[in-house]
Amino acid sequence: MVKLLSLVWGALVVGHVVSKDIYADKRRISLGTGSDVWMDEAEIHALVRNNQRFRDITDMGPQVERSRASNMSVFPTKVTQQAVVNPLLRQVSDTVPQNVLRNLTSFHNRYYNGDFGRQSSEYLFQTVSTILGKHGQVTRFAHKFPQSSVIARIEGTSQGSVVVVSAHQDSINQMDHTARAPGADDDGSGSVAILEAMRVLVQSNVRLHNSVEFHWYAGEEGGLLGSTDVVRAYANTSVVADLHLDMVGFPASPPAVGIVTDYTDSSTSNLVRQLVRAYTDLPTADFTCGYACSDHASWHDAGVRSALPFESQFLDYNNNIHSPNDAFSTVDFAHLLKFVNIALGFIVEVAGVEA
């Protein structure tokens, strides 16, 4: 039996489902063809092996039909906070991203429904807690599988809305979910990028108007499982927008920032384009995933603004992912740090700054 806990600190959920057998019953899987199929664990793993795009919608509930308050909240249309952001960018370093990514990729894999996924999420929780210190709150968000999502919250001067910056922490080997999957780019790169953005922010004197949360989702590779749970738990929270970083360390040639234009909204994507121009030396290139390709889609389907800036202009450029070849040595940290810049710019512009 699945039991739900509802203890909440403001927007910060500190408990959720306590069952740990997500595949005890068949799951409702969307294949993007207009019809859904109920599948067991073996059938879902077969989808992964065959590189078939899918989404687990078992626990989505009615949230896809609900319009959220973010559609009515004030949202910036241009970059205006360069005087605040530029000093932050001078503090960005690859030291913490390199150290943490080396440790994340040392796990055999970070498969959400196994013990390595549990261990890696505990390592991430401890790492985030150490960096955040007394500047905020960190919580484990439990799911129906062993890996927990990790959520860090920095309070703004207003107790109203929340800005979310996110990545997914899990990895998977496409051919065998028990096999080696370092997941350096997918999505260790996004995970350490938002961690570095958080580190720079907490070590600054910047006072934000809205609260900011950093989310490291579990179970993305299982069909957006972790973000689906988190978004559902935030149904009564005013979330201004989500900036999601999934794969930011493997640039194409020539390098560019890809802007995903499906399962996102135009206002947030337009702001991201401006942030790229203001705080990096890269061009942008629009493209579509053609499906709900990462956790930004969970927010989008709940009526919350979302954006996904991607490492290149080609969705499938990195052929190493979902295999043992997605290794630490393949990550371009200079490229990755440009997404830290984007994240810091996003936080300051969208959360707002107190004088």
CORWOWO-V353666 format. One record per residue. N is the residue number from 1. SS is DSSP state (alpha for helix, beta for strand, coil for the rest). PHI is phi as a letter, one per 30 degrees, with the letter a starting at -180 (999 if undefined). Layout:
<<N SS PHI> <N SS PHI>>
//
This chain:
<<1 coil 999> <2 coil c> <3 coil c> <4 coil c> <5 coil c> <6 coil b> <7 coil d> <8 beta b> <9 beta c> <10 coil h> <11 coil c> <12 beta c> <13 beta d> <14 coil c> <15 coil a> <16 coil a> <17 coil d> <18 coil c> <19 coil d> <20 coil b> <21 coil b> <22 coil d> <23 coil c> <24 coil d> <25 coil b> <26 coil d> <27 beta c> <28 beta d> <29 beta c> <30 beta c> <31 coil c> <32 coil i> <33 coil c> <34 coil j> <35 coil b> <36 beta c> <37 beta b> <38 beta d> <39 beta b> <40 coil c> <41 alpha e> <42 alpha d> <43 alpha d> <44 alpha d> <45 alpha d> <46 alpha d> <47 alpha d> <48 alpha d> <49 alpha d> <50 coil d> <51 coil h> <52 coil c> <53 coil d> <54 coil a> <55 beta b> <56 beta d> <57 coil c> <58 coil e> <59 coil c> <60 coil d> <61 alpha i> <62 alpha d> <63 alpha d> <64 alpha d> <65 alpha c> <66 coil c> <67 coil d> <68 coil c> <69 alpha d> <70 alpha d> <71 alpha d> <72 coil c> <73 coil d> <74 coil d> <75 coil b> <76 coil d> <77 coil c> <78 coil a> <79 coil d> <80 coil b> <81 coil c> <82 alpha e> <83 alpha d> <84 alpha d> <85 alpha d> <86 alpha e> <87 alpha d> <88 alpha d> <89 alpha d> <90 coil d> <91 coil c> <92 coil d> <93 coil b> <94 coil c> <95 alpha d> <96 alpha d> <97 alpha e> <98 alpha d> <99 alpha d> <100 alpha d> <101 alpha d> <102 alpha e> <103 alpha d> <104 alpha d> <105 coil d> <106 coil d> <107 coil d> <108 coil e> <109 coil a> <110 coil b> <111 coil d> <112 coil d> <113 coil c> <114 coil b> <115 alpha d> <116 alpha d> <117 alpha d> <118 alpha d> <119 alpha d> <120 alpha d> <121 alpha d> <122 alpha d> <123 alpha e> <124 alpha d> <125 alpha e> <126 alpha d> <127 alpha d> <128 alpha d> <129 alpha d> <130 alpha d> <131 alpha d> <132 alpha d> <133 alpha h> <134 alpha d> <135 alpha d> <136 coil a> <137 beta b> <138 beta b> <139 beta b> <140 beta d> <141 beta c> <142 coil d> <143 coil b> <144 coil d> <145 coil b> <146 coil d> <147 coil d> <148 coil c> <149 beta d> <150 beta b> <151 beta b> <152 beta c> <153 beta b> <154 beta c> <155 coil d> <156 coil d> <157 coil d> <158 coil c> <159 coil c> <160 coil d> <161 coil c> <162 beta b> <163 beta c> <164 beta c> <165 beta b> <166 beta b> <167 beta a> <168 beta c> <169 coil c> <170 coil d> <171 coil b> <172 coil a> <173 coil c> <174 coil e> <175 coil d> <176 coil a> <177 coil d> <178 coil c> <179 coil d> <180 coil d> <181 coil a> <182 coil d> <183 coil h> <184 alpha d> <185 alpha d> <186 alpha c> <187 alpha b> <188 alpha e> <189 alpha d> <190 alpha d> <191 alpha d> <192 alpha d> <193 alpha d> <194 alpha d> <195 alpha d> <196 alpha d> <197 alpha d> <198 alpha d> <199 alpha e> <200 alpha d> <201 alpha d> <202 alpha d> <203 coil d> <204 coil c> <205 coil c> <206 coil d> <207 coil c> <208 beta c> <209 coil d> <210 coil d> <211 beta d> <212 beta b> <213 beta b> <214 beta c> <215 beta c> <216 beta c> <217 beta d> <218 coil d> <219 coil i> <220 alpha d> <221 alpha d> <222 alpha c> <223 coil j> <224 coil i> <225 alpha d> <226 alpha d> <227 alpha d> <228 alpha e> <229 alpha d> <230 alpha d> <231 alpha d> <232 alpha d> <233 alpha d> <234 coil c> <235 coil e> <236 coil c> <237 coil c> <238 coil d> <239 beta c> <240 beta d> <241 beta a> <242 beta b> <243 beta c> <244 beta c> <245 coil c> <246 coil b> <247 coil i> <248 coil b> <249 coil b> <250 coil b> <251 coil d> <252 coil d> <253 coil b> <254 coil d> <255 coil d> <256 beta a> <257 beta c> <258 beta d> <259 beta c> <260 beta d> <261 coil c> <262 coil c> <263 coil h> <264 coil b> <265 coil b> <266 alpha d> <267 alpha d> <268 alpha d> <269 alpha d> <270 alpha d> <271 alpha d> <272 alpha d> <273 alpha e> <274 alpha d> <275 alpha d> <276 alpha d> <277 alpha d> <278 alpha d> <279 alpha b> <280 coil b> <281 coil c> <282 coil c> <283 beta d> <284 beta c> <285 beta b> <286 beta d> <287 beta a> <288 coil c> <289 coil d> <290 coil i> <291 coil a> <292 coil d> <293 coil d> <294 coil a> <295 coil d> <296 alpha e> <297 alpha d> <298 alpha d> <299 alpha d> <300 alpha e> <301 alpha d> <302 coil c> <303 coil i> <304 coil c> <305 beta e> <306 beta a> <307 beta b> <308 coil b> <309 beta d> <310 beta c> <311 coil d> <312 coil a> <313 coil d> <314 coil b> <315 coil e> <316 coil c> <317 coil d> <318 coil d> <319 coil d> <320 coil d> <321 coil d> <322 coil i> <323 coil b> <324 coil d> <325 coil d> <326 coil d> <327 coil c> <328 alpha e> <329 alpha d> <330 alpha d> <331 coil d> <332 coil c> <333 alpha d> <334 alpha d> <335 alpha d> <336 alpha e> <337 alpha d> <338 alpha d> <339 alpha d> <340 alpha d> <341 alpha e> <342 alpha d> <343 alpha d> <344 alpha d> <345 alpha d> <346 alpha d> <347 alpha e> <348 alpha d> <349 alpha d> <350 alpha d> <351 alpha d> <352 coil i> <353 beta c> <354 coil d> <355 coil d>>
//
